[in-house]
């Protein structure tokens, strides 16, 4: 497929847009959205993934501790039965 023609059309459209108020609108919209997103309490995907991994490890440790407590309770109850 010949993309040269498509590239030329794309270039011309970009030139037309650059010389119209569309570029100003696009720039202002980008600034508005950036400002709006900065007010939200968002985290990056990387930060989210790190926290998700920490939470998973914590859940696993808690499950292990709960199992150990259950074993100790059973051991204590068996000792009291003797």
N, C-alpha and C positions, 0 to 999 in steps of 0.2 A: 504494500500500500504506500502511495506517495504522500508523505506527510509534509512535503515542502509547501504545497498550496495551503494546507490547514495552518501551518506555522505562519505563513504570510498573512492570512486572514486574521489570525489571533493577534499578530503584531499590530496590524492596522486598527483592530478594535481597541487594543490597549492604548494606542496613540490617540484615538478619538476620545476615549474615556479620560485620558490624562488632560485633555484640553477642554473638559466640560466640568460643570459643578459636581458631577458624579464622584470624582476623585475627592473633592472636599467633603462631600457627604459621607463617603466611605471612611475617610480619615477621622471625621468627627464621630461617626458611629463606632469606630474602633476605640477611640478615646473614651467614649461614653460607656461602652461595654467593659473596657479595662477598669474604669473607675467603679462600675457597678460590681464586677466580680471581686475587686479588691476589698469591698465592704463585707462580702460574704466570708464566712469562716470555712474556707476551703483548704484542702491539703492536696499535695501532688499525688500522683498515682504511686510513686516510689515511697512516699511517706505512708500512704495507706497500706501498701504491701508489707512494709516493715512492721507497722503496728498490728496488722493481721497475723503475721508470723509470731510476734511476741504474745499476742492473745492466745494463739493455738498452743504455744509452749506452756503458757500459764494454765490453760485448761487441762493439758496433759499432766502437769505437775499436781494440780488440784485433784484430778481423778486418782492419781497414784496415792496421794495423801489420804483421800477418802477411803480408798481400799485398805490402806494400812490401818486407819482408825477402826474400820469395820472388823478387821482381823483381830486387833487388840481388844475390842469390845467382846468379841466372841471368845477370845482366850480368857478374858477376865470372868465372863459369865460361866465358862466351863470350870474354872478354878473355884468359883463360889459354889458350884454344885457338889464338889467333892466333900 
